[in-house]
Amino acid sequence: MENTFKKIAVVVDSSADITSQQAHDNGLFVIRMPLTINEKQYIEFDEISDEEIIDFMKQGEVVKTSSPLLGEIYKTFEKILLDYDELIFIPLSSKLSSTYQNCAIASESFDGRVVVVDALSACAPIQVIARYAQEMIKLGYDSKEIKSKIENESYMFASLIPEDLVYLKRGGRISAAAAALANALKIVPILKVEDGQIDVYSKVRTRRKAISVAMEATLNVENQDDYEFMFVYAGVEDINEYVNEFQSKIASKVLVCKIKAVVMAHTGPGTIGFARIKKIKY
């Protein structure tokens, strides 16, 4: 561990579902991702709110997400490195976005001062991983050691329950025919985020059953003490029932976080989910 005298910044992107105030309070930097709605581009959070995105989606508009612009990435890195010796960037999983690959290429221009980490994660778990990185920095780990520990030791699993299949259809995650059949049969899909990508985990006949299956899938570990657990949601007002039920099965405190634009663009408002992230030992 050689970073004792180095000042290292931790940077995430929009997929961490973190507000500017939260980032400030937690000493993090955020690179915002652009969204396209009705052929108009917005920078997530800075130029459009969660509520406005939800309204667009409910009106039938397709919300498309894309990687941060390379020019903006360079500018952000340069600005941060004016005050820091190095930075660690933890973006959305490389299996869900080209951001990791783009930034890995961009990092080559900074003489080793930028280290890009592929945590194979999304949403709130990235906030947890960023916290681990900050704690390792305080303990004297260098950037490359932190990258290695995160990529080799962290593990995320989440189960998501969309409220309406229409958003998955609009985003191209399922076909129109499959969505129509599922709606006709009142099938509720459960999506999983595992190994850095989104896939269908199961299909059941009721939302209540979906919640039970999703919760149990997330809790299916040998030792709960090895994980942090969280409840995530998008555009859902009354979440207490879900949080309380999940909390009743876990000794540690459940983190509660909102799903923001990057994942909500694919799953839609009304989505709820349960997630776990494996703790990194350091």
N, C-alpha and C positions, 0 to 999 in steps of 0.2 A: 504494500500500500504506500504510494508515493505522492499523494496529492496534498500533503499536510499544508503546504504553503500556496496551493492553487485555489483560486476563486472560480467555482464552477456553477454555471446556471443550468436550470432544468426547464426544458421547453416542451410543450405539448401542442396538439392541434385541436380543431373544433370537436373532433370525435371524443375528446375527454369529457364533453358535456359540462364545461365549466364556464361560469360567467367571469367577466373581467374583474368584478369585485372579489370573487372567490380566489381567482388567480393572484390578485394583489395581496389578499390576506394570507395566502399560503406561499408567497414568494415564488410563484411560477410565471412563466411567460407563455403566451398563447399565439399560435399562428392560425388565423381564421380562414375557413374554407369558403369558396364562392358557391352560391346556389343559383340555379336558373329556373325562373318561373315565368311563363308566358314570354319566353325569349328575352327576358330582362334578367340581368345578373345582379345579385346582391351579395354582400359579404355577410356571412352568418354572424348574428349577434350585433355587429356594428351598424348594419343598415336595415335589418329586418328582425322583428321580435318573434319569439316562439308563438305568441298568440296570432300574429299575422300569418305565419306559415301554416298554422292549423286552419285558419279561416280559408286560405287559398286551397288547401287540400280538401276541405269539406265542400268547397265550391266545384270540385272536380278537376282542379289544376294538378298537373304533374310537377312535382318538385324534384329537380335533378341536382345531384351534388357532384363536385369535381375537386381535384387536388388543388392545393394552394398554388398560385402562380409562381413560377420559378424566380421571377424578378423580385417578388415580395419576399420569398424565402431568403434570397441573398441579402436583401436590404435588412431584414430582421436579424439575420445572423450577424451581419456587420455591425449593426447598432448594439446588439447585446455584447459583442466581443470588444466594444470600446471600454466596457466596465468589468468584463470578466476575462479570465485567462482561457477558459474553455466553456463549451456548452454541451449538454446531453439532450438530444431531441428524441422524444418518444411519441411517434405518430400512430395513426390508425394502422391496424394489421396490414402487412404487405399483401395478404390474400384478399383484402377488401378494397384496396386503394393503391394507386401508383405513387402515392406520396413518399413512402419509404424509399423506393427505388430512385425517385427523382432527387430526394434529399441526400441519399447516399452518394449520388454523383456530384451534387452541389458541394458536399462536404470536402471533396478532394481539393477544392480551391482554397481551403483554410488551413493547410499545413498541419493537419492533425488536431486542430483546436475544436473541431466539430465532430462529435461522435453520434451516429444515428442508431437507435436501438429498435429492433423489431420484436416487440413484446407479444405479438400475435393476439392483441386485445382490442377492445373497443369500449366506448361509454365510460361509466363510472370506474370500472377497474383500472383504467389508465390513470385516474387520479390517485388511486392507491399505489400503483407502481411508481408514479412520480414521487410520492411521499417516501417510498422505500429508497429511491435514488437519492433524495435529499438527506435522508438519515445516513446512508452509506458515505456520502460526501463528508458529513460531519465527523464520521469515524475514520476518515483518512483514505478511503478507497479512491483510486484514480478512475478516470472515465472509462477506460477499456475494461477494467475489472468490473465496474458496475454494469456495463453492457453485457459482459459474459454471464454475470450472475442472473440478470433479468432474463436473458434469452435462454438460459439453461435451467433456471429454477422456478420462474413464475409460470403459472398456468391458470387460464380463465375458462370458466364454463358458465353459460347463461341460458335460461329457457325463457322465451318470449311468447306472449299470447296476443296476437293482433285482435282488435275488436271487429274489423271488417276486412275481408279478403280483397276488396276493391283496390286498396293501396298496393298490395303485393302484385296485383294484376297490372296496375298502371306502371309500376316500376319494373315490370318484366320478370319478376321473381316466379310467378306462375302464369300459365296460359289463361286466356279468357274462358276457354271451355272448362278447364279444371276449376276455375273460380266459380263458374255458374253451377257446375255439378256439386261442388262442396256446399254452396249456399242452398241449393235445392234439398240436399240431404241433411242440412243443418250440421255440417261437419266443422269442427273447430280445430285448426292446425296449431301445433306447438312448434315453434322454431327453436333451434339451438345455435348458440355461438360457441364453437369449440375448435381448437386448433387454428384459430384465427379466421374462421369463415362461418357464414350463416348457411344453415341447411334445415330441412324439415326433420324434426325429432319424432313427432307422433301426430296422429289425428284421432280426435275423440268426438263424441256426439253432443256434449254440453260444455258450456264455459266453466261451470263448477267443476266438472271432471278434469278439464284442461288445467285449471288452477292446481288441483290436487296432484296431477301427474307432473306438472312443471316444478312444483315445489319439491316433491320427492326426488325428482331427478337431480335437482340442485343440491339437495341434502345427502345424496348418495355417496358418502365418503367414509373412509375408515375412522378418521379422527377429525372431528370438527375443529379442534384447536389448531390444526394446521392451515386453516383458511379464515379469510374474512368474508362475510356474507352481506349481500345488499339487495334491496328491493328497488326496482327502477320502474318509471311510469312516464307516459306522455299524454297530456290532455285529459287526465282523469282527476276529478275533483275529490271524490271520497275514497281515500286509500287506506283508511285506518283498519278496516276489517282484514285486508290482505296483509298489511304490515304486522298487525297483532298476531295473526295466525302463524305467520312465518317466524316472528320473534319467539313465540311460545315453544318452538322446536329447537331453538338455538340458545346456548348459554351466553355467548358474547353479544354485544350490541349490533343490531342490524343497521347498516348505513342506508339511508333513503335518498335517492337521487332522481332528478328528472332526466328523461331521455330527450335529447334536443335534436336539431335538424338532421344530422348525418344519418342516424339510424331511423328516426321518425319518417324520413323521406321514403323509406322502403316499407316500414311496418304500419305507419299511419297513426294518427291520434287515437287514443283509447287503448293503446298497447300497455300491458303491464308485464313485468318480468322479474325473475329471481336469478341472482348471480352469486358466484363465489370466485375468489381469487386466492391462489395459494400463497402463503406467506413466504418471504425470502428470508433465509437465516443468514445473519451477518454479525 
